[in-house]
Amino acid sequence: MVDWDKLPKAEKQKDIDIAENIIPMMQSIGLRVYKTI
C-alpha cells in the first residue's frame, strides 16, 4: 500500500471519483442481487 498523501493528485482524484461512484454502483448491483434471490 502507498500512503494516500504520497499519491499524485490525479490518482487521488481517481480514488475520490471511485468513492463517489461506489454508492450508486452498490445500489444498482444490490437491486440486481435482490431481484435474483
ChimeraX attribute file (.defattr): number of C-alpha atoms within 10 A of each C-alpha:
attribute: neighborCount
match mode: 1-to-1
recipient: residues
	/A:1	3
	/A:2	6
	/A:3	6
	/A:4	11
	/A:5	8
	/A:6	9
	/A:7	11
	/A:8	9
	/A:9	11
	/A:10	9
	/A:11	12
	/A:12	14
	/A:13	12
	/A:14	11
	/A:15	13
	/A:16	12
	/A:17	11
	/A:18	12
	/A:19	12
	/A:20	11
	/A:21	11
	/A:22	12
	/A:23	11
	/A:24	11
	/A:25	13
	/A:26	11
	/A:27	11
	/A:28	12
	/A:29	12
	/A:30	12
	/A:31	11
	/A:32	11
	/A:33	10
	/A:34	9
	/A:35	8
	/A:36	7
	/A:37	5
